[in-house]
Amino acid sequence: MADAWRGFVKDGHWDVDVNVRNFIQRNYTQYDGDESFLEGATEATDKLWGRLQELQKEERSHGIFRYRFSEGKQEGFFCDRPF
């Protein structure tokens, strides 16, 4: 077994095939602590969140907003029906 899996319970099929359910059942440990281990948002995250909030505001007033990335170009437009 690879070093990356050292410490995980090897009991079931997750180490032989793709079995997420089995992996979680065998290796889940409940966390009863608080959020003190979390760090604050980075500047990049704050910037992205701000842009997302702007787009959500536009979407609420104009309808569904679709955004595509294609060949290095960014395209944004509103759509008047669900997609």
C-alpha positions in Angstrom: 0.0 0.0 0.0 1.3 3.5 -0.9 2.6 5.8 1.9 -0.3 8.1 1.2 -2.7 5.5 2.6 -0.7 4.7 5.7 -2.9 5.1 8.8 -6.1 4.4 7.0 -8.1 1.2 7.9 -7.4 -1.5 5.3 -10.7 -3.4 5.7 -13.1 -3.7 2.8 -12.7 -3.0 -0.8 -11.7 0.7 -1.0 -8.0 -0.2 -1.4 -8.7 -2.5 -4.3 -11.4 -0.7 -6.3 -13.3 2.6 -6.2 -15.6 2.3 -3.2 -16.0 5.7 -1.5 -18.8 4.5 0.7 -16.7 1.7 2.2 -13.7 4.0 2.6 -15.8 6.6 4.5 -17.4 3.9 6.7 -14.1 2.4 7.6 -12.1 5.6 8.2 -14.6 8.3 9.4 -13.8 9.8 12.8 -16.3 12.4 14.2 -14.8 15.8 15.0 -16.2 17.3 18.2 -13.9 20.4 18.3 -14.7 23.9 17.3 -13.7 26.1 14.4 -10.5 27.4 16.0 -8.3 25.4 13.6 -9.7 27.4 10.5 -7.8 30.2 8.9 -9.4 33.4 7.5 -10.1 33.9 3.8 -7.2 34.9 1.6 -7.2 38.1 -0.4 -7.8 36.1 -3.6 -10.8 34.4 -2.0 -12.2 37.8 -0.8 -11.8 39.2 -4.3 -13.5 36.2 -5.9 -16.4 36.3 -3.4 -16.9 40.0 -4.1 -17.2 39.3 -7.8 -19.6 36.4 -7.2 -21.8 38.7 -5.1 -21.9 41.3 -7.9 -22.9 38.6 -10.4 -25.6 37.2 -8.1 -27.0 40.7 -7.7 -27.2 41.1 -11.5 -28.7 37.6 -11.9 -31.5 38.4 -9.4 -32.4 41.6 -11.3 -32.0 40.3 -14.9 -32.5 36.5 -14.8 -30.1 33.6 -15.2 -26.5 34.5 -15.9 -24.4 32.1 -17.9 -20.7 32.4 -18.0 -18.3 30.5 -20.3 -14.6 30.2 -20.6 -13.5 29.2 -24.1 -10.0 29.4 -25.7 -8.9 32.0 -23.2 -11.9 34.2 -23.8 -14.5 34.9 -21.1 -18.1 35.3 -22.2 -20.9 36.4 -20.0 -24.6 36.9 -20.9 -28.1 36.7 -19.5 -30.6 34.1 -20.4 -34.4 34.5 -19.9 -35.1 30.8 -19.5 -33.6 27.9 -17.5 -30.9 25.9 -19.2 
